[in-house]
Amino acid sequence: MTRSKIRRLELAAGAPPRKGVRGIAGNKNAHTREAEREIARRAETAYRRTIADWKAAGPAKAGAGATPGRAS
């Protein structure tokens, strides 16, 4: 959105039109897209590992909840 506003101002100031040029997201080459996919894959793997470790550790047993059947 910001980029389109800036471009509108550039055109109003007399900048030449760029017909046929793709937008910001479409201007990436195949290598850049693949690198971004790899970053996303690694982030997903790290997230899954974090959640698995968190679930395996379980909640801490301390305080009133540690003694089942007794109200404090």
C-alpha positions as CSV (number, residue, x, y, z in Angstrom):
1,M,0.0,0.0,0.0
2,T,2.8,2.4,0.9
3,R,4.7,1.5,-2.3
4,S,1.6,2.3,-4.4
5,K,1.2,5.7,-2.7
6,I,4.9,6.5,-3.3
7,R,4.6,5.5,-6.9
8,R,1.5,7.7,-7.4
9,L,3.5,10.6,-6.1
10,E,6.4,9.8,-8.4
11,L,4.0,9.7,-11.4
12,A,2.5,13.0,-10.3
13,A,6.0,14.5,-10.1
14,G,6.7,13.5,-13.7
15,A,8.4,10.1,-13.4
16,P,8.1,8.0,-16.5
17,P,5.5,5.2,-16.4
18,R,6.8,1.6,-16.1
19,K,4.4,-0.4,-18.2
20,G,4.9,-4.1,-18.2
21,V,6.9,-4.1,-15.0
22,R,5.5,-6.4,-12.3
23,G,4.6,-5.3,-8.8
24,I,6.7,-5.8,-5.7
25,A,5.7,-9.4,-5.0
26,G,6.0,-10.5,-8.6
27,N,9.4,-9.0,-9.1
28,K,11.3,-11.9,-7.5
29,N,13.3,-14.5,-9.4
30,A,13.1,-18.2,-8.8
31,H,16.2,-18.3,-6.6
32,T,14.7,-15.7,-4.2
33,R,11.4,-17.5,-4.0
34,E,13.1,-20.8,-3.3
35,A,15.2,-19.2,-0.6
36,E,12.1,-17.7,1.1
37,R,10.4,-21.1,0.9
38,E,13.4,-22.7,2.6
39,I,13.3,-20.1,5.4
40,A,9.6,-20.9,5.9
41,R,10.3,-24.6,6.0
42,R,13.0,-24.1,8.7
43,A,10.7,-21.9,10.7
44,E,7.9,-24.5,10.6
45,T,10.3,-27.3,11.6
46,A,11.6,-25.2,14.6
47,Y,8.0,-24.3,15.6
48,R,6.9,-28.0,15.5
49,R,10.0,-29.0,17.6
50,T,9.3,-26.3,20.1
51,I,5.7,-27.4,20.6
52,A,6.7,-31.0,20.8
53,D,9.2,-30.2,23.5
54,W,6.7,-28.1,25.4
55,K,4.1,-30.8,25.3
56,A,6.6,-33.4,26.4
57,A,7.7,-31.4,29.4
58,G,4.1,-31.0,30.6
59,P,2.9,-28.4,33.2
60,A,4.9,-27.8,36.4
61,K,3.4,-29.6,39.4
62,A,3.6,-27.1,42.2
63,G,1.2,-25.3,44.5
64,A,-2.4,-26.3,45.3
65,G,-2.9,-28.1,42.0
66,A,-0.1,-30.6,42.8
67,T,-2.3,-32.4,45.4
68,P,-5.3,-34.0,43.7
69,G,-8.5,-34.2,45.7
70,R,-7.6,-31.5,48.2
71,A,-8.9,-27.9,48.2
72,S,-6.7,-25.2,49.6
